Amino acid sequence: RVLFRSDFKSLAHELADAASSLDYLFADFSNRLSYFTLVFFGAVSAGKTSMICDLAGTTPRSLTEIIAGQSGYNVLEDYVSIGPNVATRNLYEILIEKSRIRLVDVPGIGGVVHSNETLAPFVNIADCVIFLLNAGSDIMKDDDDFLFTHVAALRSAEAGRPDRVSERGVDKRVLVVINKWGSVSKNYISDAFSEKAFETKKEWILHGRQDLNFKGIAGYFQKQPEVVRADTSVRDFETGAPVNTPDLSQVIA
């Protein structure tokens, strides 16, 4: 093919545009690497959005207004559902410039409008995975499967082998948060009983029990996950204002 001067000019413009786009992408990628990224996973209503709001000093209602106010937001195609007793259907991030922390919220595990497989790639961008469990219930099969398959990235054991794990997972920082602990601890007659209950639940999550056919999640990882408790804000449905004092001291520590 013979290229004329106009062809060279057009090709040069295309190359310049491509180079400019790559410069922008690499600059954005480099900027994102400067943040410590926390990605929040857990079942629907485990309290992921509430925890992010508490850490960022905002509210679900304010987040809704911020997201809906973005220039790229299309009221006919985009849908914002962040608020008390409403499952998050969006994926968004909050950048905290002062401490260079990025908080990433994803839809809940086990949701009916998406597959858990679609959440798996967000494990890779995490410097630390924050995995929330509801204190009022047990660790669920969906939780266990997601941690095993996507967070630890393990292969299933070979057929006929009694153990489930064929190799330990990647060295990923994982913090398991037993959230809404206050709703459970109020049923105990003393702080000592509450502390004992927490340690029992922690031991069950990490190491399970052989006779109950659950070995726990500790063996999935090269480094055993930390397990802590927390109480995120409970908000009034009408006003969105918190009706309790959140306690994230163990999460922050």
N, C-alpha and C positions, 0 to 999 in steps of 0.2 A: 504493500500500500504506500502511495506517495503522500506525504504530509505537506500541506501548504502552510504559509505563514499564519493564516487564521487558525489552522488546526493546532499549531504549536502554541499560539496565544491561548486558545481554549484549554489545551492540556496543561499549560502552565498555571492557569487560574484554578483548575481542578486540583492540581497538586498542592497549590498554596492553600486552598480551602481545606484539603485533607490534612495538611501539616498543622494548620491552625486548630482543627478539631482535635488532633492528637495531642497538641500542646495543652489544650484545655482539659482533656481527659487525664493526662498525666499529672497536671497541676492539681486537679481535683483529687486524684488518687493519692498524691503525695500529702495533700492537706488532710485527708481522712486518716492517713497513717499516724498523724500526730495526735489523734484522739485515742483514748482508752475506751474500747467499745464493750458495752454490756448489752447482751441480748436477752430479753425476758421471754421465757417459755412457761407453759403450764396449761392446765385444762381451762375451759371456759369458766369464768367467774372465780378463778383462783386468786385474783387480785393484782394481775400484772399492771394494768393501766393505773390502778389506784397507787401502787407502789412507785411507778414512774412519776406520777403527779406529785406524790409526797416528796420524792427525792429532788424533783425539779422546782418545787415550790409553786405549783400551779394546780388547776382543777380540771376535771374532764370537760366541764362546760367551756372553760377558757381554751382548752385544746381544740374543741370543736369549732369555736369561732376563729381561731388562728388558721386551722386547716382550710376551713371554708373561705377564708379571706385571701388565700394564695392566688397569685395571678393565673396559674395554670388550672385552677379548680373549675370544673364544669358541673353546674348544678343539675344538669340533665343526665350526666353519665357517672359522676362521682357520688359516692354516698358516705356520709360521715355518721357513725353510730358510736359515739363515745359518751358514756355517762353512767350514772348509778343503775345497776341491775340491767345493763345493756352490754351484750357481747361486742367486742371490738371486731369489726370486719375489715379494718384498714391496717396497712403497715406504714409506720411513720417513725421518724427519729427526732430526738431532741439533742441539740448540741449545747453543752454547757461550756462556754468559752473560757471562763475563769479557771476551771480545773481541767479543761481539755478532756471532758468525758462525753461520750456519745451513748445515749439511751435509746435502744431500738425496741419497739413494741410490735409484736406479731399477733395474728389471730390465735385463738385458743386451740389447743390440741383436742381432737375429738369433735370439732365443730362440724355442722352439717353443710356449710356452704363452701368448704374447701377440703382438700386432702392433706393429711399430715405430711405427705411427701413434698408438698409445695413449701413447707416450712423448713425442711432439712437444709437447704443451701445457706440459710442465715446462721447456722451453727458455725460455718467456716469463717464468717467475718467477725466472730466474737473473740475478744481477748478473754472474756469470762462469760460463761453461761449462767444466768440466774434462773433456776428452775423452781417454780412455786407449786406447793401442794397445799390443799385446804386442810387445816387442822381438824375439821369436823368429819373428815372421811379418811379412808385408807389410801395408800398409794395404789393407783388403778392400773389395769393392764395396759391401757393406752400410754400412761406415764412411763411404765417399765419398758414397753416396746420402743417408745421414742428415744429414751435414754440409751437403750441397748443398741438400736439400729442406727440412729442418726447422730446422737451426741458422742457416744463412744466409738461409733463406726465399726462395730464388730461383725465378723462373719458368724453365721449360725454354726453350731457344732455339727460335726459329721454324723450321719445317720447311725444310730445304734450306740452312740457314745452317751454315757449317763450325764456328763456335764454339758451345760449349755454353751459355755464360752470356749472358743477355740484359741483365742489370743486376746491379750489385754488391749484396750483401746488406746487412742492417741492421748498424748499428754495435754489434755484440755482442762483449764481451770473450770471447776463446776461448783456452784454454791446452791445447795438445796435449801429453800426457805419454807418452813412450815408456817403458813400465813394464817391470820385470824386466830392466833393462839388464845387470845383473851376470851373468845367465845367458848373455849373448852376449859381453860384454867379456872374459870369462875365456878365450875362444878366441883372443884376440889376443896376440901375443908381447910387446907393450909398450903402455904408456899412450898413446903417440903414435899407434899403429895403431888403438887403440880410439877415440881422439878423431877420427881421420880417418873411421872407419866411422860414427860418430855424425853428423858433419857431412854425409857423403854421404847418409845416411838422412833427415836433416832437409831437405836440399835436394830430395830426391825427393818427400817428403811435401808440401812447400810449392809446388814448381815443376814437378815431374814431368819428363817428356821428350817433346818433340814426336814423335820417331820411334817412341815406344812408345805413342802415343795416350793419354797421361795428362798433363794440364796441371797437376796438383797442386791444392791447396785454397786457396792464397793468394788467387787471383783471385775467390773466392766472397765475400770480405769487404771492407768499406771499410778496415779496419785488419788487416794481416796477423797471423794468430795467432802466439803464441809457441810454440816447440817446445822442450821440456826432457826430461831423462831422470830416471828414479827407480827405486828398488828398494823395493817394499813388503815387509812381513813375510811370510816363509814359515813356516807353522805346522805343528807336529806334529799329525797327524790324530787321534791318541788324546787328547792332553792339551790341544791348542789353543795350546800355548806356542810363541812364536817361536823359530826355529832359526837365524835370521840377524839381523844388525843392519840395520834399514831405513835407507834414505837418501832423504829427501825434501827435501834442502837446496835443490835448484833449483826445486822446486815452491813451497816457502815463500818463496824469494827473489823 
